[in-house]
Amino acid sequence: MTGTLALASAAFALVAAPPAMADPAPAISAAAALGHPSQVSIADTKRIDFASSVNGRRYSIDVALPDTPPPPGGYPVIYVLDGYGYFASVVEAARGNGNSPDLVVVGIGYPHDAAWFDPIIARHQPLPPMFASAPRFSVAAAFERQRDLSLAADDTTISGMKATGVNASASDFNGLDGFLQTIETDVKPRVAALTAINQADQTLFGHSLGGLAVLQALFTEPTAFHNFVAASPSIWWSNKLVLAGEARFSAAVTSGKASPRVLIAVGGLEETMPDLPPEMASKKAEIQAGVKGARMVGNACDLADRLKSLHGANGYTVSGCITFPGQNHGISVWPAIGQAIAFVARH
């Protein structure tokens, strides 16, 4: 569902989530038939809900704690954007086969309660058809993440959202800088209060709009994390607005003031027109234009090449452009998670 909820562009949203067909007697899901049980959990994890001291909005973090003694200097940490979608995958990638057993994994997301998601859904009525059968938490998270993980939206971007049936306006976007500040002010201290953390070995991981957020953090706060992993970043957003900070970042690198490690990855099929279901045939032209305009692979690889060409201080590393053949936007996050764990372990 995360590919749909990204709302990364009109094309990706329309392809990932075709409008629900009218059904006078909708079938009950297997989960609903059993009362949506929650009988499986991830060991050694903790959930913390809080209100941001920066923007006043509510968030939830899931923290996976290692079952190994802390290394000298404390545990390394990876902060995972869209944590409700990717937290479990990153935890298992780190723990599995001893890949990175001393890594603390922090998924950043939203509270799982009706008091949080009902008001958000109410503010965004009427909902677009693609959300007709989606869980209410997922619908609310889609709207909140598009604000938290985005810069200001230009008219073209807003028009693209409206093409999917989303009643979007400028106020629905541009929360990214406040969100990144929330990570520094509210998230990191809560994680550090749980156990010994290596402040010099922290990673930020994000996909799609989350990848855009990683790049914004890299360009504006290059010393806030040691590793920056941008998977399928939405560089196209608002006419590549995120790249406004690239020159300042480049100056910080070449002067030796910042020496982050950077990984940029993207699915090899993210510029390929997908097969469309019959009910989407009328949207083919718009989807083709969206795929072409987003230029997901080209933008990611061009940026990786530019960053790789910089001559920085010892430790400055750019690993990319890593391209996953045969993978589209919705699935490319999972091979990117594997690459991220290996990248973090190699430092």
ABEGO torsion letter per residue (X at the ends): XAAAAAGABAAAAAAABBBBBBBABBBBBAAAAAGGBBABBBBGBBBBBBBBAAAGBBBBBBBBBBABBBBBGEBBBBBBBGAAAAAAAAAAAAABGGABAABBBBBBBBBBBAAAAAAAAAAAOBBBAAAAABBAAAAAAAAAAAAAABBBBBAAAAAAAAAAGBBBBAAABGAAAAAAAAAAAAAAAAAAAABBBBAABBBBBBBEAAAAAAAAAAAABAAABABBBBBGBBAABGGGAAAAAAAAAAAAAAAGABBBBBBBBBBAAAABBBBBBAAAAAAAAAAAAAAAAAGAAAAAAAAAAAAAABBBBBGBBBBOBBBBBGBBAAAAAAAAAAAAAAAAAAX
